């Protein structure tokens, strides 16, 4: 069996990336529905699907999971240093950074 033509591979990659983008939008809509109806199961499922789709999209775009994790930690550290409101009010960002570091 021969290898698929390069243009077929590129077209397939573009199609998968487009599908992931629509998945992000779909799950964001589901999250908003979950928030509207105070449906905790829908909220958790939507958030989990969003996170999964982001990781897979990053991989499809040529980034490793580790690169994405490192970028998230760097982003958190920058926001903590800049005194982001979520950090000042709730310490959410430093808590997330500690969780990721474990």
Secondary structure as GFF3:
##gff-version 3
##sequence-region A 1 102
A	DSSP	alpha_helix	6	36	.	.	.	ID=ss1
A	DSSP	alpha_helix	40	60	.	.	.	ID=ss2
A	DSSP	alpha_helix	65	82	.	.	.	ID=ss3
A	DSSP	alpha_helix	85	90	.	.	.	ID=ss4
A	DSSP	alpha_helix	92	101	.	.	.	ID=ss5
###
